Amino acid sequence: MLIPCYNEEVAVGRVVAGFRAALPQARIYVYDNNSRDRTREVAASAGAVVREEALQGKGHVIRRMFADIEADAYVLVDGDDTYDPSAAPEMVRMLLARRLDMVTGVRVAANGGGAYRPGHRLGNRVLTGMVRIVFGNRISDMLSGYRVFSRRFVKSFPALAGGFETETEFTVHALELGLPIGELRTAYRERPPGSASKLSTLRDGLRILGAIVGLVKRERPLPFFSAIAALLFATALVLFAPVLEEFLRTGLVPRLPTAVLSATLTLAALLSLACGLVLDTVTRGRREAKRIAYLAIPPPPEEMPPE
């Protein structure tokens, strides 16, 4: 059981207690990320194993957790007491019984939907929709912080993000390798009084959008650079059309700078297309290497307690 935390003094004790009751056999780890309150003390008092990560950001904490902990099934949840612990046993059962690599807790707003703010809900739908279009229509809540993973997933996950973009990386990693995944609808409730969200709808939404663009460039280089090439070539044609018309009518090229710019854009389009072709070959090789690394990790036994 893995719980990343930053200034969650109010909520973390309830999270640890809830998941200890739901998963009595699990060992619960709380990784504190430079909290300025009593998060560490409260988590330890609740019975969790408390560790620290100095690099600020959820992605850094995830990287440290996945490197440190050895288990056959991992339950990951935010330390803000917004997720339902009673769903964890069924998520673990799905993972083990169906031999999945990731089970996502799809958020369903409880108590009238106050916990799931409209801006967050809209942003999640837009960003999830973008990933579904590019990487495959197998997910419905890309940004959920409630997941269960197999050992194979955890030990083959690259963990390159530093912040909240890490959820996007989870999803793309699973979709790119064609891993078996599942979803379970779970209640999503409001934070307890006195607990404040660390997520900024605009700032973190833009960071996640940038992460998606970066992942598309890295994992789908041929479509990415082909789109840039098409845009450059279309611009070149629009600029060159009046120059060609003037030349056919008079035999002169009075707009020489425009003609040179059009030719330059055409060369840039060809260069972009060539980059896409080369990087596509590199990406395929890297994907094959990741798949081999994933397959080198043995699958878990049928029933094992999660961490």
Secondary structure, 3 states (H helix, E strand, C coil): CEEEECCCCCCHHHHHHHHHHHCCCCCCEEEECCCCCCHHHHHHHCCCEEEECCCCCHHHHHHHHHHHCCCCEEEECCCCCCECHHHHHHHHHHHHHCCCCEEEEEEEECHHHCCCCHHHHHHHHHHHHHHHHHHCCCCCCCCCCCEEEEHHHHHHCCCCCCCCCHHHHHHHHHHHCCCCEEEEEEEECCCCCCCCCCCCHHHHHHHHHHHHHHHHHHHCHHHHHHHHHHHHHHHHHHHHHHHHHHHHHHCCCCCHHHHHHHHHHHHHHHHHHHHHHHHHHHHHHHHHHHHHHHHCCCCCCCCCCCC
